[in-house]
Amino acid sequence: MSLFAGMERSEYQDVLRAVGRLLDIEGLRRCRLIEHKGSLILQARLASRPQRGFETYLLTDEDIQALLRDAYRRRGTGQLGESPLVRPAEAVAARPEPMRAPKQSAPLFGSLEDAGYQGVLRATGRLMDREGFHQFRLIEQDAGIVLQVRRRHNWLRAFETYLLPEEDLLALLRDGLARRGTGVLGPIPA
């Protein structure tokens, strides 16, 4: 799998957790992630300025490796830290504030706000690892996360599309908390 080329060990849950941390630090919302040729295309809106539209970033394999190294270094510290994301040039340029009050950003699926993107994307990645998914597209919508994936051993098949509503994401988060430290990806043994 080209996304993990050159990495000693990695899984989607680790990669998506690191990207989720980045989204949390940057205050980004309404994310879209697309795996493409060993990189991730990330689109999101600034929570503080949702009217500006989506900003697009390319996270190369090297960027992802750096995010993972930083995530592994921070593991267990409880710190979000500083963002390694470099804003596009147009985002850095000073823009006048709108005369009207800015719209509030939609919360991250209401009851999942406390988990943040780091928790929600990690849980989604764990599901992808368990099911043998790869080459994914992830789109946050009001109804939940739309996940388009292919199976690892079916390159020629079309993308499968799933909707992960808030209830399913909560179940994945609870399951992940129950297994923390067990190293188990599949169903919890009885």
N, C-alpha and C positions, 0 to 999 in steps of 0.2 A: 504494500500500500504506500503510495508516494508521499502521503501526508506525514508518515512516520519514518521516512527514509533517513538513515543516519542516526536515529534515536536508539539508545540502548533498550529502552522499554517504554512503551506508552500505550495508553488506551484512550478511547474517546472520552471517558469520564474525566481523565486528567486534563486532556486538551480543552474540553468544553468548560471545565471548572476554571482553568486559567483564563480563558476568554471571558467567562462570566465575571471573574474578579476585575478584569479590565473594564468591562461595561459598568460595573458597580462603582469603580474608582472615578471613571470619567463622567458619571451621571448620564449615561446613555440609556435610551428606551426604544421600544418598538423594533427590536433587533431582527435582522435577517442575516443568516450565515450560509454561505455556499462553499462547499469543498470543491476546489478546482485545481487540478494539476499540481498537487503538492503544496497548495496554499489555501488560505481561507479568505474569502471576500466577505467583509463585514459591512453592513449598512445599518445605521441607527440614527436616531434623533437625539439631540441634547434635551434632557428633561427640562432644563431651564428655558429653552427656546424651541418648543416643538413646532412653532409656525415656520421655522427656517427650512424644514424639510430634512430629508435624509442626507447624511454624510457617508461617503464610501471610503473604506480603507482596505488595503491589501496586506494581509498578514502572511508573510513568506514562511517557508519552513524554518529559516533562521530566526525569525521573529517568534514563532511558536516555540522553538527550542528555548529561546531566552525567557519567554513567559513561563515555561515549564520549570526551568532551572530556578527561577525566582520563586515559583509556587512551592517547589520542593524545599527550598531554603527556608521559607516562611512557615512551613507546615507546623502546626501546633502552637504558633505564636499568637494567633488571633488578630494579627495586623493586616490591614488592607494595603498600607504603604502608598508610595507614590506611583503615579501612572507612567508607564513607559511609552504610551501612545503619543506619537507626534501628530499634531493636528494638521490638516491640509492648509495650504497658504491662505485660502479664502476665509477659513475659520479664525485665523490669527488676526487678520485685519480688523481694525476697530469698526464696528457698525453702530449706527445710532439705535438707541432703544426705541421701540414702538411707543406711540403716544398713549395707546390704550394699555390696560393691564394685560400681561401675557396670559395665554391659556395655561391652565395647569396640565401637567403631563398626566396621562392615564397611569394609574398604579400598575405595578407588575402583578396582574391577576389577583388583586385584592388581598386575599388571605396569604398569599405567597410572598408578600413584600418583605417580611422578616428574613426569609431564606435568601433573598436577592438573586441576581442572575447566577452568582457563583454556585449556590445550592441547586437551583432549578436546572441549570445546564449540566451540572455534574450528574444529577439524577437521570436526565435525558441521555447523557453519554453512557451511563451504566446500563440503561436499557439497550442502547445500540450495541454495546459490547456483548451483552448477554444474548441478543438475538442474531448476532453475526452480521449486522448492518455495516455498510460503508458507503462512501461517495454520497454524502448527504446534502440536503437543503433544509434549512430550518427557518421558519417564518413565524414570528410572534403576531398573534391576532387577538382580538378581544375575547374570542371563544377559547383560546388556549394556544398551544404550539402546533403548527402544521409541520409535520416531519415527512420529507420525501427521502427515500433511501433505496439502495440496491442491496441485495444479499451478496456476501463475499464471494460465493462460488457461482453466481449467476450474472456474469458481466453483460451478457447479451439481452437480458430481460429488462423490461421497462422499470422505471421507478415505481415503488410502492408508496402510497400516500396514507398517512395516519394523522388523526387529530388527537392530540393529548390535551383534554380539557383540564381545568383547574383541579377537579377531583382526582383525576389520574395522576397529575403531577404531585399532588399532596400524598397520594399513596406511594409513589416512587420515592419521595423525600422520606417518608416514615420508614419505608423498607431500607433505604440507605442508612438511616440513623440506627436501625436495629442491627445492621451488619457491620457497622463501623468497627474496624480493627479485626474483622474475622477473615478478610481476604476472599469471602464467598461472593460470587456474582449471581449465581442461580437462586432458586427458591430457598428460603430458610428451612433447614432441616427441622423436622418435628421433634 
